[in-house]
Structures are given as C-alpha cells and as structure tokens.
Amino acid sequence: MTLPIEKSIHEEVMKEIKGSIKNSKQKIESYNSNLLTSQVQLINELQRLLEALEIVSNLPVVELSAERAQQIQRIVSKVGQIKYILNQVEHRIGRIKRFLAAKPS
C-alpha cells in the first residue's frame, strides 16, 4: 500500500532526484575522462620504459676485473663529491645574491 503524496512535493522530489542523477552522470563522465587521460599517460610512460629497456638490453656487456670495478667506483664517488660541492657553492652564491639584493644602496 502506498500513501498519496502532494503533487508539488512529488514534483520537487522528482526534480531533486533527476538533478542528482544528472550530477552523478557528469561526475562519472569526468572520472572516466580523467581515468582515460591517466591510462594514456601510463601507456606513454610504459612505452618510454620499453624503449629504454630495449636500448639497455642491446648494450654490450663486459665483465670488469675487481681492480677496474674499484677504479670506476672511486671515480663515481669522486663525481658524487664534486656534485655535492658544486651544489653547496651554488647555494652559497644564491645566498650572497639575496644578501646583495636586500642590502640598501
């Protein structure tokens, strides 16, 4: 058994429901669009990774002697130290520039 409902209330409720359905459809469409964009970006990234993998897999592989491996490791370590020092120098230069810019003439 259903209870009778006033026509204006019925119309208002139906209007709200239809508005909610329309809003939900728009949200779903937006979500689907964003999902598609994300999927395309993911596919592009995977394609780049596959290309990189192909390049790396085609590189010649050589075995290094322990001595040569240590030499390379020392060089890599020195490069890391140099990069760290350069970063500190750039930071200090930036501080000096800011100081000079803030200094009243």
N, C-alpha and C positions, 0 to 999 in steps of 0.2 A: 504494500500500500504506500503510495506517495502522497505527500502533503502538497496542497496547492501553494504556489509562490506568486507573489505580486509581480505583474508584468515588468514594471520598471526595475525591480530588484533583479529579476531574471535577465533582463537586457544588460544591466550593469555587470552582473557576474559573467555573462557570456562575453561581453566586451573585454573584461579583465583577462579571462581565460584565453581569448583569441590574441590579445596583446602579449600575454606570456608565451604563447606558442610561437608567435612571430619573433619575439625576442630570443627565445631558445633556438629557433632555426637560424637566426643571424649569428648567434654565438657558435653554433655548430659549424656553420659555413666559415666563420672566421678561424675557428680552431682547425678545420680541415685545410684551409688555405695556409695557415702557419705551419701545420704539420707537413704539407706538401713542400713548402719552402725549406723546412728543416731537412726533409728527406733528400731534396735536390742538393742542398749543401753537403749533406753526409755522403751522397753518391760522388760528388765532385772531390771531396776530401779523400774518399777511398780510391778514386781514380788516380789522384796525385800520389797516394801511398803505393799503389800498384806500379805506377811508373817508376817511382823511386826504388822500389823493390827490384824491378826488372834491371834498372841501371846497376844497382849494387850487386845483383846476382851475376851480372856479366863482367864484373871487375875481376882481374886476375888475383888469385890467392897465392901468397907466398908464405913460407914458413921462415920466421926470423930466428936467428940464434939468440940465446939468452942474453948475450952481451949486447947485441944490436937492439933487442927489445928494451933493455935497460937504458940504452942511449936515447932511444925515442921517448921513453917515459920521462927521462930527465929534461929533454927538450920541451915536451908537453908541459911539464911542471914549470919550467922557466917561462914559457909563454904565458901560462896562467898567472905567474907572479908579475910579469910585465903588464898584463892586462889589469891586474889589481892596482898596481902603482899608477898606471895611466888614469884609471878611474878616480883614484884619490886626487891626482893632480887636477883633473877636470873639475872635481868637486871643489877643490880649493880655489881654482880660477873663478868658478861661479860665485863663491863666497866673496872673493875680492871684488868682482864686478858689482855685486849687490851692494857691498860696502861703499864702493866709489860712487855708485849711482845715488845712494842715500845720503852721502856726505854733502853738506851745504857748500855751495860755491863761494 
